[in-house]
Amino acid sequence: MAVTFFAWADEARFLPPDLRRRLPEGTLVEHTWITTYEPVSACPPHSKDGEYWYCWGEPHTTPPENRKARLLRSGIGAIEFARYVARPNDRTEDVGLKYGRDGVCHQMANRILYATGGEREEPLTVKGAKGYNLSVSLYGVYGGKYNRRVREEWEKAIQEWKRRKRDQRDDG
């Protein structure tokens, strides 16, 4: 089933508030997360509203409740694939990555957004979030840049999903 995915960014909250206040505006990295609905007006989010992937972060609301949060992009994708690679509405979900070793929220969000790609379209990413280029240089777009096992498991998941889709088309 095709749904709209929303990729969000907001100020990362891992730095203590007193340090965040002393840093110049715009120097912080941003936390990213994915939903299948907008706006996010409750924290924690309600699963009745749709799917919410925390991407290792605390729950964030979106505008108008949170004026610092912003929509990076949105696009249509296969909810089945996103659910296949990551349990939605589960704060412990890690999409097969170890935080800080294999990736950060940007890579986790990109794995979920892979659901928006097609035979002719590149999948959406959270490119444009503050700190994104640094995280990609450290971990790669989908994480595991320096961990062959993690990369191979991700490729295997993609190939398995494609095989399932082909089999469904052949059976239908």
N, C-alpha and C positions, 0 to 999 in steps of 0.2 A: 504494500500500500504506500502510495506517495504522500508525503506530508511536507510542510514547510519547516525547515530547520533555521533557527536564529542563532547566530554567533555573537556573543556579547563580550565586552571588555570593561573592566573597572579597576580602579586603583588597587594594587595588591596590598593585602592587609598583614603581611608577614613581618613588616617592620613596625617597631613600636611607634605609637602616635607621636611622641615627642620628637623622634628622629624624622618622621615624615614631615612634620611642621617645619623643621629646620632646612630641609632639602629644597633646592629651587624647584619651582613648578615645572612639571614636564620631565623630570629626571627619573621618575619611578617606573618600574616595570608594571605591566597590567596583568591582572588575573583574567583568564578567559574561561567561559563556560558555554554550554549549548542547551537550548530549549526547543520545544516544538510549539511554543506559544509566546505571545507577547500581550501586554506587558507582564512582568513578574512583579506582583504587588504584595506578596506575602513571603515572609521568611520565618521558618522554613517554608519552601514552596509546597503547594498542595498537588498531589499526584492527580487529582481529578481535573486539574487545569491542563495537563499534558505531561510530556516527558521533560525531565530536568537532569542534566549531567553536570555534577558538581565540579569535575575535573580537579579534584583534590582541594578545592577551596571551601570557604565558608559560603553559605547561601547569600546571594546578592539580589536586591531588587533592581528594577530598571526604571527609567524615566516613566512617569513624572515623579515617583517617590524618591528616586536616587538620581540626582542631576549629573553626577560624575560618571555614571555608567553610560555606555553607548553601544548601539548596535553596529557591529562591524560589517555584517552582510547577512543576507538570508537567501535561501534557495530551496528548491524542491529536491527531495531525496527519498530513498527507500528506508522506511522506518525499520523494516525487518533486518537490514544490514546493521544499522546502528545498534539495535537490540542484540544482534548476534555478537558484536564485538564488545559491547559494554552494557551492563545493566543500568537502566535509567532509574532515577529517584533513589539511588543507593550511594551514600557518601563514601563507602569503602571501595567502590569500583576503581580499578586501576588500569584497565585495558591491557594488561600484560606488561606494564612498565613499572619500574621502581623509581619513585619520585627522586629527582636529583641525580640519579645514576644513569637512567635511560631516557629521561625527558622530564618536562614540567607540564603545567596545564596546557600550554600551547600545543604540545605534541599529542596529548590526550584528546583535546578538542579536535585537532586535525584528523585523528583516527575516526572519530565519530562523524565528522563532516565528510569523510571518504564516501559516505552514503549518498552524497549529492553528485558524485561523478557518474558519467555515463560512457557509452562507447565513443561518443564524439566530444564530450565535455570533460574538462579537468575538474576534479572535486574542489569545492570551496576550501579555504584555509582561514586561519585567524591572522593572516598577514595584515599588518597595520596596527596590531596591538603593540604597545610600548614594550620593548625588550624582545620582540619576536625574532628579529634578525640575529640577535645574540643567541637565543635559545636554539635556533636552527643551526647556527654554526657549531654549537656544542653538541646537539643531539640529533640533528637531521629533521626533516619535515615531520616524519612519523615516529621519531624516537629510535633509540637503540643504535645510533650512529657507530658507536664503538663496541657494540655487543652483538656479535654475529647471531647468536641464538635468538635474541629478541627480534632482530630483522627477519630471520628465517621464519619464526613463528607468525609474524605479521604477514609475510608473503604467503605462507601456507593458509592463513585464515582468508585472505583475499581470494586465492585460487579455489579453496573449498567453497566459498560463497558463489563464485562464478560457476563452478561445477553444478551446485544445487540449482542455480537459476537456469542453466542449460537443460538440466534434467527435467525441471518443471515445464519448460517450454516444449521439450520433446514429448512429455507425457500429456500435455494439454492440447 
